[in-house]
Amino acid sequence: MKVYDPDFGEYITRTDSISIYSSEALTSTNKYKLNKCSVILLSGLRLSRTKGANMELGDAIYSAVTTRYFSNEPVTDEHLHKAFDYARFAPQGGNRQPVRFIVVRDQDKRNQLAELYRGPWKAYLADAQTGDINIGSDKAARLLRNADHFADHLEEVPVMVVACAHLEDTHPTDTELGRLSVVGGASIYPAVQNFILGCREAKLGASLTTLLCLFEPQVKELLGMPEDAATVAHIAVGHRTKEFPTKLDRMGLEDIVFSETWGASTYG
Ligand SMILES: Cc1cc2nc3c(=O)[nH]c(=O)nc-3n(C[C@H](O)[C@H](O)[C@H](O)COP(=O)(O)O)c2cc1C
């Protein structure tokens, strides 16, 4: 018998034997349907088809907010293992795999990183408050307050993950255009985002920052990095003090997806 699985958007073959799965193993969306055996079966199939993943991809993407308030609960290598595993499956030009991660837990190193971070952050904050920098949000005041708290407590976040890359293993195709080259980043930041989504799945908050890249020479020395590696992002990781939100504040599809010509909104 074929039944439609709404989570996968496809018809699947239903077997005769119906297994009962614990309600804990079911997603909250399906819990209310517990009395329907077919749905119990579908949920069980879904768990086995996602090979141990405990979160829907869309749920992770919609809620992977920047975390700026962390508890001091430790984060183990085991907690981070899946997130790093997701990171290594990101695409990169020519599959040259330029990205490396350094997990920093040492308190002295984190103190030094936090101290370096606060310099440019406080300058940025001052410019944002006077309007010299447009941070593009009508919720700017709250964002700045939260980000300032984050800066003031950065050394207390249990883990700082320093994302690095061998730049010669990126393949920038836009270096001759007379504008800022960004294509090299396309071999780097998908891995960083996969890592962040993996953190979200592991119920770990993360905050992506790039201000510390200003201090690449100091960070390279602090972490014993080779000459040919660059720092590309610093991701603070820890347990959140609040629940994750269910949706982030972003532009609508009508403003960002065009058909054939720039500005001709596909979903407007
Ligand atoms: C390239 C980049 C650099 C960022 N740098 C910082 C930073 O230095 N400090 C910070 O608090 N947040 C930083 N962020 C987080 C952004 O502020 C955040 O992604 C954005 O405001 C969206 O907020 P949300 O995650 O709460 O939806 C950075 C994000 C990106 C993509």
Ligand as a Chemical Component Dictionary entry (heavy atoms), coordinates in Angstrom:
data_LIG
# 
_chem_comp.id                   LIG 
_chem_comp.type                 NON-POLYMER 
_chem_comp.pdbx_formal_charge   0 
_chem_comp.three_letter_code    LIG 
# 
loop_
_chem_comp_atom.comp_id 
_chem_comp_atom.atom_id 
_chem_comp_atom.alt_atom_id 
_chem_comp_atom.type_symbol 
_chem_comp_atom.charge 
_chem_comp_atom.model_Cartn_x 
_chem_comp_atom.model_Cartn_y 
_chem_comp_atom.model_Cartn_z 
_chem_comp_atom.pdbx_ordinal 
LIG C1  C1  C 0 30.142 37.957 8.292  1  
LIG C2  C2  C 0 29.438 38.082 9.609  2  
LIG C3  C3  C 0 30.055 38.737 10.657 3  
LIG C4  C4  C 0 29.407 38.892 11.877 4  
LIG N1  N1  N 0 30.059 39.492 12.917 5  
LIG C5  C5  C 0 29.438 39.596 14.103 6  
LIG C6  C6  C 0 30.126 40.175 15.211 7  
LIG O1  O1  O 0 31.283 40.571 15.129 8  
LIG N2  N2  N 0 29.470 40.274 16.373 9  
LIG C7  C7  C 0 28.191 39.816 16.539 10 
LIG O2  O2  O 0 27.663 39.937 17.650 11 
LIG N3  N3  N 0 27.513 39.262 15.505 12 
LIG C8  C8  C 0 28.113 39.127 14.302 13 
LIG N4  N4  N 0 27.457 38.540 13.257 14 
LIG C9  C9  C 0 26.077 38.058 13.449 15 
LIG C10 C10 C 0 25.066 38.966 12.716 16 
LIG O3  O3  O 0 24.915 40.143 13.437 17 
LIG C11 C11 C 0 23.742 38.194 12.589 18 
LIG O4  O4  O 0 23.948 37.086 11.730 19 
LIG C12 C12 C 0 22.628 39.032 12.007 20 
LIG O5  O5  O 0 22.393 40.171 12.768 21 
LIG C13 C13 C 0 21.338 38.209 11.950 22 
LIG O6  O6  O 0 20.898 38.000 13.266 23 
LIG P1  P1  P 0 20.205 36.681 13.795 24 
LIG O7  O7  O 0 21.211 35.584 13.722 25 
LIG O8  O8  O 0 19.837 37.026 15.217 26 
LIG O9  O9  O 0 19.004 36.427 12.955 27 
LIG C14 C14 C 0 28.090 38.385 12.041 28 
LIG C15 C15 C 0 27.481 37.713 10.981 29 
LIG C16 C16 C 0 28.154 37.545 9.787  30 
LIG C17 C17 C 0 27.482 36.782 8.671  31 
# 
loop_
_chem_comp_bond.comp_id 
_chem_comp_bond.atom_id_1 
_chem_comp_bond.atom_id_2 
_chem_comp_bond.value_order 
_chem_comp_bond.pdbx_ordinal 
LIG C1  C2  SING 1  
LIG C2  C3  SING 2  
LIG C2  C16 DOUB 3  
LIG C3  C4  DOUB 4  
LIG C4  N1  SING 5  
LIG C4  C14 SING 6  
LIG N1  C5  DOUB 7  
LIG C5  C6  SING 8  
LIG C5  C8  SING 9  
LIG C6  O1  DOUB 10 
LIG C6  N2  SING 11 
LIG N2  C7  SING 12 
LIG C7  O2  DOUB 13 
LIG C7  N3  SING 14 
LIG N3  C8  DOUB 15 
LIG C8  N4  SING 16 
LIG N4  C9  SING 17 
LIG N4  C14 SING 18 
LIG C9  C10 SING 19 
LIG C10 O3  SING 20 
LIG C10 C11 SING 21 
LIG C11 O4  SING 22 
LIG C11 C12 SING 23 
LIG C12 O5  SING 24 
LIG C12 C13 SING 25 
LIG C13 O6  SING 26 
LIG O6  P1  SING 27 
LIG P1  O7  DOUB 28 
LIG P1  O8  SING 29 
LIG P1  O9  SING 30 
LIG C14 C15 DOUB 31 
LIG C15 C16 SING 32 
LIG C16 C17 SING 33 
# 
